[in-house]
Amino acid sequence: MEPSDPPLTREEIPDPFAQPNVTEEPQPLNLEEIKSLIQYPPLAKEAGIQGKVVVRILVDEEGKYLRHLVINSPHKFLTEAVEKELPNIRFSPARLDTIPVKYWVTIPFNFKLH
């Protein structure tokens, strides 16, 4: 599980597996649009590769993507298809009372052959 860019200092990155208590979790604002932009990789289709790519996305105080971790993936072709679109995802920010905070969100992306 390698974090993606951009560079942040260690103090700026919350632990991706220890969530703080927040009064409001981030909500994806354009997830369906992002999912529609993710193309099923032709080589994955030809090879019969399917499954779920699960990512943890670090959302900043403005609801913007900062970085991600891949939690689960059946194949790198599917991972690469998802990762290409992740920087474009937008969220409502997490809030601790009224203060926006960074927060990790888990999102699955399903690839199923029909």
Contacts in CASP RR format, 6 or more apart in sequence:
PFRMAT RR
TARGET T0000
AUTHOR 0000-0000-0000
METHOD contacts of the structure
MODEL  1
MEPSDPPLTREEIPDPFAQPNVTEEPQPLNLEEIKSLIQYPPLAKEAGIQ
GKVVVRILVDEEGKYLRHLVINSPHKFLTEAVEKELPNIRFSPARLDTIP
VKYWVTIPFNFKLH
1 69 0 8 1.000
1 70 0 8 1.000
1 71 0 8 1.000
2 69 0 8 1.000
2 70 0 8 1.000
3 13 0 8 1.000
3 67 0 8 1.000
3 68 0 8 1.000
3 69 0 8 1.000
4 67 0 8 1.000
4 68 0 8 1.000
4 69 0 8 1.000
4 83 0 8 1.000
4 86 0 8 1.000
5 67 0 8 1.000
6 66 0 8 1.000
6 67 0 8 1.000
8 66 0 8 1.000
8 67 0 8 1.000
12 102 0 8 1.000
13 58 0 8 1.000
13 67 0 8 1.000
14 20 0 8 1.000
14 58 0 8 1.000
14 102 0 8 1.000
14 103 0 8 1.000
14 104 0 8 1.000
16 56 0 8 1.000
16 58 0 8 1.000
16 69 0 8 1.000
16 104 0 8 1.000
17 104 0 8 1.000
19 103 0 8 1.000
19 104 0 8 1.000
20 96 0 8 1.000
20 101 0 8 1.000
20 103 0 8 1.000
21 96 0 8 1.000
22 94 0 8 1.000
22 95 0 8 1.000
22 96 0 8 1.000
22 101 0 8 1.000
22 103 0 8 1.000
23 95 0 8 1.000
23 96 0 8 1.000
23 97 0 8 1.000
24 92 0 8 1.000
24 94 0 8 1.000
24 95 0 8 1.000
25 94 0 8 1.000
25 103 0 8 1.000
25 105 0 8 1.000
26 59 0 8 1.000
26 63 0 8 1.000
26 91 0 8 1.000
26 92 0 8 1.000
26 93 0 8 1.000
26 94 0 8 1.000
26 103 0 8 1.000
26 105 0 8 1.000
27 91 0 8 1.000
27 92 0 8 1.000
28 34 0 8 1.000
28 89 0 8 1.000
28 90 0 8 1.000
28 91 0 8 1.000
28 105 0 8 1.000
28 107 0 8 1.000
29 90 0 8 1.000
29 91 0 8 1.000
29 92 0 8 1.000
30 88 0 8 1.000
30 89 0 8 1.000
30 90 0 8 1.000
31 89 0 8 1.000
31 107 0 8 1.000
34 85 0 8 1.000
34 86 0 8 1.000
34 88 0 8 1.000
34 89 0 8 1.000
35 109 0 8 1.000
37 85 0 8 1.000
37 88 0 8 1.000
38 81 0 8 1.000
38 82 0 8 1.000
38 84 0 8 1.000
38 85 0 8 1.000
38 109 0 8 1.000
39 81 0 8 1.000
40 81 0 8 1.000
40 111 0 8 1.000
41 77 0 8 1.000
41 78 0 8 1.000
41 80 0 8 1.000
41 81 0 8 1.000
43 77 0 8 1.000
44 50 0 8 1.000
44 75 0 8 1.000
44 77 0 8 1.000
44 78 0 8 1.000
44 81 0 8 1.000
44 111 0 8 1.000
45 113 0 8 1.000
47 77 0 8 1.000
48 113 0 8 1.000
49 74 0 8 1.000
49 75 0 8 1.000
49 77 0 8 1.000
49 78 0 8 1.000
49 111 0 8 1.000
50 74 0 8 1.000
50 111 0 8 1.000
50 112 0 8 1.000
50 113 0 8 1.000
51 74 0 8 1.000
51 78 0 8 1.000
51 110 0 8 1.000
51 111 0 8 1.000
51 112 0 8 1.000
52 72 0 8 1.000
52 74 0 8 1.000
52 108 0 8 1.000
52 109 0 8 1.000
52 110 0 8 1.000
52 111 0 8 1.000
53 70 0 8 1.000
53 72 0 8 1.000
53 73 0 8 1.000
53 74 0 8 1.000
53 78 0 8 1.000
53 79 0 8 1.000
53 82 0 8 1.000
53 108 0 8 1.000
53 109 0 8 1.000
53 111 0 8 1.000
54 70 0 8 1.000
54 71 0 8 1.000
54 72 0 8 1.000
54 73 0 8 1.000
54 106 0 8 1.000
54 107 0 8 1.000
54 108 0 8 1.000
54 109 0 8 1.000
55 68 0 8 1.000
55 69 0 8 1.000
55 70 0 8 1.000
55 71 0 8 1.000
55 82 0 8 1.000
55 83 0 8 1.000
55 86 0 8 1.000
55 106 0 8 1.000
55 107 0 8 1.000
55 109 0 8 1.000
56 68 0 8 1.000
56 69 0 8 1.000
56 71 0 8 1.000
56 104 0 8 1.000
56 105 0 8 1.000
56 106 0 8 1.000
57 65 0 8 1.000
57 66 0 8 1.000
57 67 0 8 1.000
57 68 0 8 1.000
57 86 0 8 1.000
57 89 0 8 1.000
57 104 0 8 1.000
57 105 0 8 1.000
57 106 0 8 1.000
57 107 0 8 1.000
58 65 0 8 1.000
58 66 0 8 1.000
58 67 0 8 1.000
58 68 0 8 1.000
58 102 0 8 1.000
58 103 0 8 1.000
58 104 0 8 1.000
59 65 0 8 1.000
59 66 0 8 1.000
59 91 0 8 1.000
59 93 0 8 1.000
59 94 0 8 1.000
59 102 0 8 1.000
59 103 0 8 1.000
59 104 0 8 1.000
59 105 0 8 1.000
60 66 0 8 1.000
60 93 0 8 1.000
60 102 0 8 1.000
61 93 0 8 1.000
61 100 0 8 1.000
61 101 0 8 1.000
61 102 0 8 1.000
62 93 0 8 1.000
62 100 0 8 1.000
63 90 0 8 1.000
63 91 0 8 1.000
63 92 0 8 1.000
63 93 0 8 1.000
63 100 0 8 1.000
64 90 0 8 1.000
64 91 0 8 1.000
65 86 0 8 1.000
65 87 0 8 1.000
65 88 0 8 1.000
65 89 0 8 1.000
65 90 0 8 1.000
66 102 0 8 1.000
68 83 0 8 1.000
68 86 0 8 1.000
70 79 0 8 1.000
70 83 0 8 1.000
71 106 0 8 1.000
73 79 0 8 1.000
74 111 0 8 1.000
78 109 0 8 1.000
78 111 0 8 1.000
81 111 0 8 1.000
82 109 0 8 1.000
89 107 0 8 1.000
91 105 0 8 1.000
93 100 0 8 1.000
93 101 0 8 1.000
93 103 0 8 1.000
94 100 0 8 1.000
94 101 0 8 1.000
94 102 0 8 1.000
94 103 0 8 1.000
95 101 0 8 1.000
END
